[in-house]
Amino acid sequence: MKMPLAPLAPQQSDYVYVIVDHDWHITDLTPPEQERFSFAFKKAAIGDRFLDALSPAFSRQLQTKLYQASQKKQPHHFVERLNDGKNSIRIEIYPCLNHTIILLKDKTSEIEEEEAFEAHLEDLTLLTETSHDLILQEKPQQLFDTLFADLARYLNLDVYFHYRHSDSGKELHLMNYSGISADMAVQLHSLQLGEAICGKVAAEKQKRIAEYVETSDDPSTKLIRSLGIKAYACHPLISNKRMLGTLAFGSKQRSTFSKRELSLIDKVCKQVATIMERLFFIIQLQEINNELTSRNELLLQARQEADKAKVDFLSMLSHELRTPLNSILGFSQILLLDKKQELTDHQIKSIRKIVHASRHLLTLINQILELVRIESGQPALAPERINVHEAVTNCIKLLSPFAESKHILIHHCTRRDQIPAIKADKIRFNQVILNLLSNAIKYNYEEGQVSISYSIQADYLIITIADTGYGLSKEDQARMFKAFYRSPAHASRVEGSGIGLTIVQQLLTEMGGSVSFQTTDGIGSKFFVKIPLYIKEGMSQS
């Protein structure tokens, strides 16, 4: 005896449960909610044939799939979208021994949500790509062409116009466009504020959407209507309350935009306004930078011309002075050595002052000529192997009378065989040592001391010249290698030109060395000459 099937109680209002026999007649049914399933069901009752209870269109869609599922005798699930393109139903079929259970569920809202979510993802993707492209672009033409290409791909657009707000604030100038001819672009180059849609948007600082343009009687749409545009969206480009221009997109294929499309265009235009301000700022900086570069080049050229003029003048002046100075010095020495004509003590004293002053002036001129040679970049070095002990000893002998006049003791007792040879220009090396020793004596106290010592650092010889003299203040230390600088504290009591240390530094640089110092004001100074050792090819200095 077969027990009748108990009616299935509905558990959710968006489900329909149907039980059919092997002939597809309904044996039990959970009545659907009429409003929710009216698109799929007619009025159904027990005993009706299941396919007859469905709407004709839906019945034709399901017939083949239902019979295929029943033949396989296996559960089968699928989602079917109705021919109206709006509604979708999930269908679950469970074949049993004497009957089949069919479960239907309305999936319309879920699919709509999924499609909306996918559309949102597409929008986000476009906005992300647009942001990335805009940030990478540095030229407005590329910026807007890239933007329009992206939007046209998503929204099926045909034209775009980018107008820039003029500096006067009374006009708009067409900067970029697509979808119109070059001749038409010339005609549309300038718009007054309030003219056509773009002019009104700029004047009112409010976006304007024009749809069904082909049938519109709005005077502001006359221009775009003449271009065959049917739907048009124009937005102001505003950043930090500054009007930059307008950006408009249009379609010649359709007469309306969807809400989603308008929202997307709005977001993109806001992005563009921000990037535009950044781009214009970069362009302004580039223009300023180019102008500064141009001015710097002019200043550099002027400086080079001035330096050349200075070098030429000093060279000419020094040569013109040295010739008569040598004559004065020569004749003064002849007078001192002339035994036939005796001079009074007063005359001898005066001539010796002339000789001393002439020699000082000649030294100054020679130093100026040396500085001119260095600054003009004239190569005059002849590197060779130098016996350092011998060279320094000779310099000490030359300066001994000067040291003795101030009762200054010079210590230089290092053995000759303990000092390695160096590679340098002999004349220039002697200049360096004479300059530093002369300063150590000049800027020293009476009965002071000067010492010369040596050390090796890698492939360099370090010559240390120390004195017990005046030392240098912090102000002097910062400027001591500057040409013609003399310490205000000592300039009045010590003779000098102020270019000795400048020449020392530049000569050592030319010879691949350097000079540094340590000093204490009122106690003394140490100067360290670093100069390359003489190393035979294939040998290394231990």
TIMITOR-635681 format. One record per residue (C-alpha): residue number from 1; x, y, z. Coordinates in Angstrom, 3 decimals. Layout:
TIMITOR-635681
{rec NUM {X Y Z}} ...
This chain:
TIMITOR-635681
{rec 1 {0.000 0.000 0.000}} {rec 2 {1.504 3.332 -1.064}} {rec 3 {1.507 6.107 1.475}} {rec 4 {0.473 9.470 0.072}} {rec 5 {3.288 12.044 -0.048}} {rec 6 {2.975 14.735 2.544}} {rec 7 {2.904 18.248 1.116}} {rec 8 {6.273 19.986 1.306}} {rec 9 {6.268 22.991 3.537}} {rec 10 {7.941 26.055 2.099}} {rec 11 {11.145 26.993 3.907}} {rec 12 {12.099 30.073 1.917}} {rec 13 {9.864 32.303 -0.140}} {rec 14 {12.323 32.357 -3.097}} {rec 15 {12.166 28.533 -3.507}} {rec 16 {9.602 26.310 -5.282}} {rec 17 {9.475 22.545 -4.591}} {rec 18 {7.741 20.326 -7.156}} {rec 19 {7.369 16.507 -7.140}} {rec 20 {6.455 14.862 -10.452}} {rec 21 {5.804 11.241 -11.461}} {rec 22 {7.420 9.400 -14.370}} {rec 23 {5.013 11.126 -16.779}} {rec 24 {5.969 14.572 -15.394}} {rec 25 {2.591 15.154 -13.749}} {rec 26 {2.695 17.147 -10.510}} {rec 27 {2.018 14.987 -7.451}} {rec 28 {2.949 17.572 -4.856}} {rec 29 {3.685 21.266 -4.946}} {rec 30 {4.732 24.119 -2.718}} {rec 31 {2.824 27.012 -4.315}} {rec 32 {5.185 29.763 -5.369}} {rec 33 {4.914 33.350 -4.285}} {rec 34 {2.889 34.693 -7.208}} {rec 35 {4.725 38.000 -7.654}} {rec 36 {8.188 36.508 -7.415}} {rec 37 {7.692 33.644 -9.938}} {rec 38 {5.034 35.118 -12.231}} {rec 39 {7.655 35.398 -14.980}} {rec 40 {8.075 31.563 -14.971}} {rec 41 {4.807 29.974 -13.732}} {rec 42 {1.195 29.998 -14.732}} {rec 43 {-1.241 28.815 -12.092}} {rec 44 {-0.249 25.214 -11.246}} {rec 45 {-2.149 22.459 -9.411}} {rec 46 {-1.608 18.804 -8.489}} {rec 47 {-2.243 16.613 -11.508}} {rec 48 {-1.120 19.249 -14.025}} {rec 49 {1.711 18.417 -16.301}} {rec 50 {4.812 20.245 -15.023}} {rec 51 {5.897 21.763 -18.339}} {rec 52 {2.334 22.963 -18.980}} {rec 53 {2.408 24.811 -15.666}} {rec 54 {5.344 26.898 -16.852}} {rec 55 {5.157 29.931 -19.067}} {rec 56 {5.462 28.862 -22.734}} {rec 57 {8.856 30.487 -23.298}} {rec 58 {10.321 29.012 -20.105}} {rec 59 {8.820 25.598 -20.867}} {rec 60 {10.528 25.474 -24.268}} {rec 61 {13.867 26.442 -22.682}} {rec 62 {13.702 23.679 -20.020}} {rec 63 {12.180 20.769 -21.907}} {rec 64 {15.377 19.294 -23.373}} {rec 65 {17.453 19.719 -20.199}} {rec 66 {14.770 18.170 -17.974}} {rec 67 {14.469 15.031 -20.111}} {rec 68 {18.247 14.676 -20.353}} {rec 69 {18.580 14.885 -16.563}} {rec 70 {15.824 12.310 -15.979}} {rec 71 {17.487 9.834 -18.380}} {rec 72 {20.820 10.021 -16.536}} {rec 73 {19.144 9.243 -13.189}} {rec 74 {21.605 11.581 -11.455}} {rec 75 {21.118 14.875 -9.673}} {rec 76 {21.613 17.783 -12.026}} {rec 77 {21.949 21.516 -11.303}} {rec 78 {22.034 24.477 -13.677}} {rec 79 {21.058 28.168 -13.920}} {rec 80 {18.778 29.254 -16.719}} {rec 81 {18.352 32.843 -17.852}} {rec 82 {14.935 33.541 -19.313}} {rec 83 {14.575 34.874 -22.811}} {rec 84 {13.481 38.244 -21.435}} {rec 85 {17.126 38.768 -20.457}} {rec 86 {16.147 40.008 -16.997}} {rec 87 {15.329 36.975 -14.851}} {rec 88 {17.313 33.862 -13.935}} {rec 89 {16.334 30.657 -12.112}} {rec 90 {18.522 27.985 -10.535}} {rec 91 {17.069 24.519 -11.198}} {rec 92 {18.005 21.414 -9.184}} {rec 93 {16.707 17.990 -10.335}} {rec 94 {16.824 14.916 -8.051}} {rec 95 {15.597 11.692 -9.801}} {rec 96 {14.126 9.037 -7.407}} {rec 97 {12.670 5.536 -7.937}} {rec 98 {9.048 6.501 -8.740}} {rec 99 {9.215 10.275 -8.830}} {rec 100 {11.491 13.290 -9.424}} {rec 101 {11.976 16.217 -7.103}} {rec 102 {12.479 19.590 -8.790}} {rec 103 {13.721 22.579 -6.843}} {rec 104 {13.587 26.051 -8.415}} {rec 105 {15.152 29.155 -6.917}} {rec 106 {14.974 32.767 -8.162}} {rec 107 {18.599 33.865 -8.857}} {rec 108 {17.729 37.139 -10.561}} {rec 109 {18.772 39.479 -7.722}} {rec 110 {21.956 37.523 -6.992}} {rec 111 {23.060 37.600 -10.639}} {rec 112 {22.243 41.293 -10.847}} {rec 113 {24.424 41.875 -7.779}} {rec 114 {27.223 39.794 -9.302}} {rec 115 {27.000 41.682 -12.582}} {rec 116 {26.952 44.998 -10.717}} {rec 117 {29.990 43.861 -8.745}} {rec 118 {31.796 42.866 -11.949}} {rec 119 {30.906 46.209 -13.496}} {rec 120 {32.231 47.936 -10.391}} {rec 121 {35.465 45.962 -10.715}} {rec 122 {35.708 47.048 -14.346}} {rec 123 {35.229 50.662 -13.281}} {rec 124 {37.896 50.330 -10.605}} {rec 125 {40.235 48.694 -13.096}} {rec 126 {39.714 51.532 -15.554}} {rec 127 {40.239 54.175 -12.865}} {rec 128 {43.397 52.430 -11.658}} {rec 129 {44.763 52.114 -15.186}} {rec 130 {43.865 55.727 -15.900}} {rec 131 {45.601 56.949 -12.728}} {rec 132 {48.686 54.937 -13.597}} {rec 133 {48.786 56.191 -17.181}} {rec 134 {48.165 59.813 -16.207}} {rec 135 {50.900 59.793 -13.587}} {rec 136 {53.398 58.395 -16.094}} {rec 137 {52.556 60.919 -18.814}} {rec 138 {54.485 64.192 -18.920}} {rec 139 {52.847 65.734 -22.004}} {rec 140 {49.181 66.887 -22.101}} {rec 141 {48.635 65.485 -25.617}} {rec 142 {49.718 61.999 -24.516}} {rec 143 {47.755 62.323 -21.276}} {rec 144 {44.388 62.980 -22.951}} {rec 145 {44.920 60.615 -25.858}} {rec 146 {45.673 57.809 -23.399}} {rec 147 {42.645 58.712 -21.301}} {rec 148 {40.268 58.825 -24.265}} {rec 149 {41.570 55.495 -25.599}} {rec 150 {40.802 53.851 -22.239}} {rec 151 {37.351 55.392 -21.891}} {rec 152 {36.389 54.751 -25.513}} {rec 153 {37.185 51.071 -25.031}} {rec 154 {34.851 50.833 -22.028}} {rec 155 {32.087 53.254 -22.965}} {rec 156 {31.949 53.154 -26.787}} {rec 157 {32.781 56.852 -27.206}} {rec 158 {33.491 58.650 -30.492}} {rec 159 {34.741 62.147 -29.637}} {rec 160 {36.431 64.115 -26.888}} {rec 161 {37.401 67.741 -26.392}} {rec 162 {39.808 69.192 -23.852}} {rec 163 {39.609 72.958 -23.488}} {rec 164 {42.096 74.851 -21.341}} {rec 165 {41.143 77.974 -19.416}} {rec 166 {43.067 80.942 -20.857}} {rec 167 {45.343 83.106 -18.705}} {rec 168 {42.932 86.018 -19.199}} {rec 169 {40.115 83.907 -17.749}} {rec 170 {37.692 84.978 -20.497}} {rec 171 {38.207 82.245 -23.074}} {rec 172 {38.693 78.524 -23.532}} {rec 173 {41.327 77.226 -25.935}} {rec 174 {41.094 73.775 -27.537}} {rec 175 {44.180 71.833 -26.501}} {rec 176 {43.354 68.229 -27.463}} {rec 177 {40.624 66.464 -29.385}} {rec 178 {39.602 63.286 -31.178}} {rec 179 {36.771 62.354 -33.542}} {rec 180 {36.742 65.558 -35.614}} {rec 181 {38.816 66.804 -38.557}} {rec 182 {41.780 69.156 -38.220}} {rec 183 {39.871 71.861 -40.112}} {rec 184 {36.958 71.610 -37.685}} {rec 185 {39.408 71.773 -34.765}} {rec 186 {40.669 75.102 -36.107}} {rec 187 {37.102 76.440 -36.145}} {rec 188 {36.524 75.235 -32.567}} {rec 189 {39.860 76.518 -31.246}} {rec 190 {38.413 79.296 -29.077}} {rec 191 {35.191 79.498 -27.074}} {rec 192 {33.990 82.421 -25.013}} {rec 193 {32.820 81.671 -21.484}} {rec 194 {29.118 80.842 -21.755}} {rec 195 {29.388 79.795 -25.412}} {rec 196 {28.145 76.297 -26.303}} {rec 197 {28.102 73.573 -23.657}} {rec 198 {31.813 73.709 -22.779}} {rec 199 {31.700 77.488 -22.385}} {rec 200 {28.652 77.230 -20.088}} {rec 201 {30.339 74.523 -17.997}} {rec 202 {33.426 76.717 -17.554}} {rec 203 {31.343 79.766 -16.668}} {rec 204 {29.062 77.927 -14.224}} {rec 205 {31.722 75.459 -12.952}} {rec 206 {29.067 72.744 -13.137}} {rec 207 {28.978 69.615 -15.281}} {rec 208 {26.341 69.338 -18.040}} {rec 209 {24.916 66.181 -19.575}} {rec 210 {23.154 66.449 -22.946}} {rec 211 {21.155 63.421 -24.144}} {rec 212 {18.963 62.963 -27.233}} {rec 213 {20.916 65.842 -28.744}} {rec 214 {19.555 65.056 -32.210}} {rec 215 {16.050 66.135 -31.106}} {rec 216 {17.042 68.822 -28.597}} {rec 217 {16.026 72.451 -29.119}} {rec 218 {18.520 73.757 -26.515}} {rec 219 {20.632 76.455 -28.271}} {rec 220 {23.756 75.354 -26.394}} {rec 221 {23.632 71.949 -28.153}} {rec 222 {23.632 73.434 -31.672}} {rec 223 {27.376 73.041 -32.061}} {rec 224 {27.627 69.394 -31.001}} {rec 225 {24.440 68.548 -32.935}} {rec 226 {26.116 69.823 -36.090}} {rec 227 {28.915 67.328 -35.432}} {rec 228 {26.498 64.402 -35.302}} {rec 229 {26.872 63.890 -31.540}} {rec 230 {23.821 62.327 -29.867}} {rec 231 {24.979 62.058 -26.216}} {rec 232 {27.458 64.435 -24.599}} {rec 233 {28.976 64.796 -21.105}} {rec 234 {31.089 67.857 -20.250}} {rec 235 {32.847 68.359 -16.888}} {rec 236 {34.792 71.281 -15.446}} {rec 237 {38.395 70.513 -14.466}} {rec 238 {38.813 72.136 -11.059}} {rec 239 {41.626 71.539 -8.569}} {rec 240 {42.072 73.455 -5.318}} {rec 241 {39.294 75.849 -6.445}} {rec 242 {41.297 76.688 -9.577}} {rec 243 {39.542 76.396 -12.958}} {rec 244 {41.883 74.529 -15.307}} {rec 245 {39.496 73.939 -18.219}} {rec 246 {36.854 71.447 -19.388}} {rec 247 {36.823 67.838 -20.549}} {rec 248 {33.957 66.492 -22.669}} {rec 249 {33.095 63.082 -24.135}} {rec 250 {30.476 62.290 -26.757}} {rec 251 {28.888 59.429 -28.656}} {rec 252 {27.526 59.472 -32.193}} {rec 253 {26.056 55.962 -31.848}} {rec 254 {23.609 56.312 -28.937}} {rec 255 {21.509 59.023 -27.369}} {rec 256 {21.955 58.326 -23.637}} {rec 257 {24.485 57.371 -20.977}} {rec 258 {23.764 54.951 -18.135}} {rec 259 {24.120 56.071 -14.518}} {rec 260 {27.168 53.877 -14.197}} {rec 261 {28.813 55.462 -17.254}} {rec 262 {28.127 58.986 -16.016}} {rec 263 {29.518 58.097 -12.583}} {rec 264 {32.646 56.685 -14.196}} {rec 265 {33.184 59.770 -16.377}} {rec 266 {32.740 61.985 -13.312}} {rec 267 {35.395 60.064 -11.362}} {rec 268 {37.826 60.098 -14.268}} {rec 269 {37.436 63.861 -14.765}} {rec 270 {38.185 64.491 -11.090}} {rec 271 {41.317 62.372 -11.436}} {rec 272 {42.327 64.301 -14.531}} {rec 273 {41.944 67.670 -12.768}} {rec 274 {44.320 66.589 -10.008}} {rec 275 {46.859 65.179 -12.450}} {rec 276 {46.529 68.233 -14.692}} {rec 277 {47.513 70.574 -11.894}} {rec 278 {50.523 68.381 -11.139}} {rec 279 {51.432 68.265 -14.822}} {rec 280 {51.186 72.038 -15.297}} {rec 281 {53.294 72.497 -12.169}} {rec 282 {55.954 70.159 -13.593}} {rec 283 {55.901 72.029 -16.917}} {rec 284 {56.337 75.357 -15.108}} {rec 285 {59.263 73.931 -13.133}} {rec 286 {60.835 72.636 -16.342}} {rec 287 {60.463 76.052 -17.980}} {rec 288 {62.042 77.736 -14.945}} {rec 289 {64.807 75.122 -14.912}} {rec 290 {65.481 75.645 -18.627}} {rec 291 {65.640 79.386 -18.107}} {rec 292 {68.022 78.991 -15.161}} {rec 293 {70.174 76.585 -17.178}} {rec 294 {70.335 79.089 -20.026}} {rec 295 {71.270 81.894 -17.643}} {rec 296 {73.889 79.707 -15.955}} {rec 297 {75.431 78.943 -19.334}} {rec 298 {75.604 82.674 -20.104}} {rec 299 {77.112 83.372 -16.686}} {rec 300 {79.620 80.551 -17.137}} {rec 301 {80.599 81.907 -20.537}} {rec 302 {80.957 85.407 -19.085}} {rec 303 {83.014 84.026 -16.204}} {rec 304 {85.297 82.134 -18.573}} {rec 305 {85.790 85.276 -20.635}} {rec 306 {86.472 87.273 -17.459}} {rec 307 {88.943 84.633 -16.207}} {rec 308 {90.741 84.670 -19.545}} {rec 309 {90.882 88.471 -19.484}} {rec 310 {92.214 88.336 -15.912}} {rec 311 {94.867 85.761 -16.816}} {rec 312 {95.922 87.741 -19.891}} {rec 313 {96.085 90.966 -17.885}} {rec 314 {98.086 89.479 -15.011}} {rec 315 {100.430 87.747 -17.410}} {rec 316 {101.050 90.949 -19.366}} {rec 317 {101.385 93.033 -16.212}} {rec 318 {103.804 90.600 -14.571}} {rec 319 {106.029 90.404 -17.650}} {rec 320 {105.987 94.187 -18.045}} {rec 321 {106.958 94.650 -14.389}} {rec 322 {109.582 91.933 -14.234}} {rec 323 {111.771 93.438 -16.986}} {rec 324 {112.382 96.842 -15.316}} {rec 325 {112.495 95.173 -11.899}} {rec 326 {115.360 92.922 -12.983}} {rec 327 {117.157 96.005 -14.213}} {rec 328 {116.683 97.777 -10.874}} {rec 329 {117.862 94.692 -9.006}} {rec 330 {120.887 94.237 -11.316}} {rec 331 {122.044 97.853 -11.128}} {rec 332 {121.564 97.924 -7.341}} {rec 333 {123.783 94.841 -6.937}} {rec 334 {126.403 96.405 -9.272}} {rec 335 {126.510 99.517 -7.082}} {rec 336 {127.052 97.358 -3.996}} {rec 337 {129.845 95.365 -5.655}} {rec 338 {131.606 98.346 -7.327}} {rec 339 {134.912 98.812 -5.468}} {rec 340 {136.028 101.844 -7.509}} {rec 341 {133.299 104.105 -6.205}} {rec 342 {132.911 103.972 -2.465}} {rec 343 {129.450 104.457 -0.991}} {rec 344 {128.568 105.937 2.330}} {rec 345 {126.998 103.710 4.963}} {rec 346 {123.697 105.501 4.451}} {rec 347 {123.848 104.836 0.683}} {rec 348 {124.729 101.166 1.204}} {rec 349 {121.855 100.781 3.641}} {rec 350 {119.435 102.401 1.189}} {rec 351 {120.599 100.260 -1.751}} {rec 352 {120.244 97.089 0.337}} {rec 353 {116.634 98.111 1.061}} {rec 354 {116.122 98.549 -2.692}} {rec 355 {117.566 95.076 -3.304}} {rec 356 {115.399 93.528 -0.567}} {rec 357 {112.230 95.216 -1.808}} {rec 358 {113.045 94.323 -5.415}} {rec 359 {113.578 90.666 -4.538}} {rec 360 {110.308 90.612 -2.584}} {rec 361 {108.466 92.211 -5.497}} {rec 362 {110.129 89.813 -7.952}} {rec 363 {109.039 86.870 -5.821}} {rec 364 {105.496 88.201 -5.803}} {rec 365 {105.510 88.618 -9.585}} {rec 366 {106.882 85.105 -10.068}} {rec 367 {104.142 83.731 -7.827}} {rec 368 {101.495 85.591 -9.812}} {rec 369 {102.912 84.170 -13.025}} {rec 370 {102.852 80.688 -11.513}} {rec 371 {99.216 81.151 -10.443}} {rec 372 {98.347 82.368 -13.954}} {rec 373 {100.033 79.293 -15.437}} {rec 374 {98.081 76.946 -13.142}} {rec 375 {94.711 78.650 -13.683}} {rec 376 {95.183 78.692 -17.447}} {rec 377 {95.770 74.920 -17.370}} {rec 378 {99.155 75.057 -19.087}} {rec 379 {100.918 71.693 -18.586}} {rec 380 {104.443 72.272 -17.404}} {rec 381 {105.214 69.257 -15.207}} {rec 382 {108.144 66.895 -15.714}} {rec 383 {107.776 64.096 -13.124}} {rec 384 {111.017 62.378 -12.122}} {rec 385 {112.621 60.460 -9.265}} {rec 386 {113.504 62.899 -6.473}} {rec 387 {115.784 62.370 -3.482}} {rec 388 {113.562 63.991 -0.845}} {rec 389 {116.224 64.423 1.871}} {rec 390 {118.568 66.192 -0.535}} {rec 391 {115.822 68.452 -1.935}} {rec 392 {114.553 69.475 1.514}} {rec 393 {118.120 70.069 2.785}} {rec 394 {118.799 72.433 -0.131}} {rec 395 {115.595 74.366 0.630}} {rec 396 {116.663 74.687 4.288}} {rec 397 {120.067 76.079 3.204}} {rec 398 {118.343 78.719 1.052}} {rec 399 {116.173 79.824 3.978}} {rec 400 {118.783 79.532 6.719}} {rec 401 {119.717 83.273 6.650}} {rec 402 {116.050 84.148 7.040}} {rec 403 {115.656 81.691 9.946}} {rec 404 {118.830 82.944 11.614}} {rec 405 {117.575 86.538 11.421}} {rec 406 {114.705 85.474 13.714}} {rec 407 {116.832 83.033 15.751}} {rec 408 {114.615 80.160 14.670}} {rec 409 {115.975 76.611 14.887}} {rec 410 {115.155 74.148 12.060}} {rec 411 {115.214 70.439 12.950}} {rec 412 {115.926 68.026 10.084}} {rec 413 {118.051 65.173 11.309}} {rec 414 {116.456 62.174 9.587}} {rec 415 {119.035 60.037 7.804}} {rec 416 {119.110 60.215 4.033}} {rec 417 {118.757 56.440 3.570}} {rec 418 {115.567 56.336 5.706}} {rec 419 {113.526 58.455 3.330}} {rec 420 {112.220 56.818 0.124}} {rec 421 {112.295 58.666 -3.196}} {rec 422 {109.185 60.345 -4.593}} {rec 423 {107.869 60.923 -8.115}} {rec 424 {107.274 64.634 -8.780}} {rec 425 {108.353 67.678 -10.765}} {rec 426 {111.592 68.781 -9.107}} {rec 427 {111.130 72.540 -9.548}} {rec 428 {107.495 72.444 -8.385}} {rec 429 {108.326 70.228 -5.403}} {rec 430 {111.019 72.717 -4.332}} {rec 431 {108.428 75.510 -4.672}} {rec 432 {106.080 73.639 -2.313}} {rec 433 {108.732 73.033 0.339}} {rec 434 {110.133 76.591 0.101}} {rec 435 {106.652 78.092 0.456}} {rec 436 {105.753 75.987 3.511}} {rec 437 {109.144 76.451 5.200}} {rec 438 {109.078 80.190 4.475}} {rec 439 {105.605 80.454 6.084}} {rec 440 {106.755 78.385 9.084}} {rec 441 {109.554 80.927 9.632}} {rec 442 {107.587 84.108 8.757}} {rec 443 {104.609 83.290 10.993}} {rec 444 {106.761 82.152 13.929}} {rec 445 {107.873 83.803 17.142}} {rec 446 {111.469 84.947 17.747}} {rec 447 {113.586 81.956 18.880}} {rec 448 {110.849 79.591 17.721}} {rec 449 {111.331 76.182 16.135}} {rec 450 {110.532 74.435 12.856}} {rec 451 {110.735 70.646 12.364}} {rec 452 {110.522 68.399 9.305}} {rec 453 {109.557 64.719 9.675}} {rec 454 {108.455 61.884 7.383}} {rec 455 {106.095 58.918 7.347}} {rec 456 {104.746 56.491 4.749}} {rec 457 {101.053 55.931 4.033}} {rec 458 {100.339 53.272 1.412}} {rec 459 {101.984 54.517 -1.812}} {rec 460 {102.514 58.050 -0.516}} {rec 461 {105.183 59.883 1.460}} {rec 462 {103.859 62.246 4.143}} {rec 463 {106.140 65.225 4.848}} {rec 464 {105.172 67.037 8.054}} {rec 465 {106.363 70.643 8.532}} {rec 466 {105.590 71.818 12.071}} {rec 467 {106.197 75.203 13.683}} {rec 468 {105.769 76.821 17.083}} {rec 469 {104.323 79.984 15.605}} {rec 470 {101.137 82.040 15.641}} {rec 471 {98.712 79.340 14.516}} {rec 472 {95.458 80.138 12.708}} {rec 473 {92.056 81.291 13.878}} {rec 474 {88.898 79.466 12.712}} {rec 475 {88.172 82.282 10.261}} {rec 476 {91.679 82.024 8.806}} {rec 477 {91.430 78.228 8.522}} {rec 478 {88.309 78.492 6.368}} {rec 479 {89.943 80.885 3.888}} {rec 480 {93.675 80.114 4.043}} {rec 481 {93.882 78.442 0.614}} {rec 482 {91.978 81.253 -1.126}} {rec 483 {94.148 83.333 -3.462}} {rec 484 {95.357 86.686 -2.087}} {rec 485 {93.861 86.059 1.351}} {rec 486 {95.986 87.215 4.272}} {rec 487 {95.150 86.921 7.936}} {rec 488 {94.047 90.332 9.264}} {rec 489 {95.847 89.550 12.526}} {rec 490 {99.273 89.281 10.846}} {rec 491 {99.028 91.152 7.537}} {rec 492 {100.468 94.379 8.915}} {rec 493 {103.606 92.844 10.506}} {rec 494 {104.443 90.004 8.126}} {rec 495 {105.340 90.474 4.454}} {rec 496 {103.499 88.271 1.988}} {rec 497 {101.308 88.062 -1.115}} {rec 498 {98.579 85.707 0.087}} {rec 499 {98.997 83.299 -2.842}} {rec 500 {101.717 80.970 -1.508}} {rec 501 {99.348 78.372 -0.032}} {rec 502 {97.095 78.579 -3.094}} {rec 503 {100.063 77.660 -5.293}} {rec 504 {101.109 74.874 -2.876}} {rec 505 {97.664 73.287 -2.994}} {rec 506 {97.336 73.508 -6.781}} {rec 507 {100.878 72.266 -7.473}} {rec 508 {100.405 69.232 -5.228}} {rec 509 {97.074 68.470 -6.906}} {rec 510 {98.805 68.605 -10.308}} {rec 511 {101.470 66.177 -9.037}} {rec 512 {98.866 63.712 -7.684}} {rec 513 {99.251 64.731 -4.043}} {rec 514 {97.520 66.929 -1.499}} {rec 515 {98.082 69.225 1.481}} {rec 516 {96.284 69.305 4.837}} {rec 517 {96.940 70.943 8.190}} {rec 518 {96.375 71.027 11.934}} {rec 519 {96.618 74.280 13.830}} {rec 520 {96.021 75.829 17.229}} {rec 521 {95.686 79.594 17.474}} {rec 522 {98.683 81.014 19.375}} {rec 523 {100.529 77.673 19.625}} {rec 524 {101.539 76.628 16.124}} {rec 525 {100.657 74.695 12.971}} {rec 526 {101.448 71.445 11.181}} {rec 527 {101.223 71.070 7.415}} {rec 528 {101.116 67.601 5.883}} {rec 529 {102.375 67.204 2.315}} {rec 530 {101.143 63.948 0.739}} {rec 531 {102.987 63.039 -2.450}} {rec 532 {103.315 59.789 -4.466}} {rec 533 {106.325 57.543 -3.853}} {rec 534 {108.593 56.645 -6.727}} {rec 535 {107.737 53.028 -7.601}} {rec 536 {109.493 51.165 -10.385}} {rec 537 {107.210 49.439 -12.884}} {rec 538 {106.294 45.960 -11.646}} {rec 539 {107.338 46.817 -8.057}} {rec 540 {105.232 47.818 -5.037}} {rec 541 {106.253 49.882 -2.011}} {rec 542 {106.275 47.916 1.242}} 
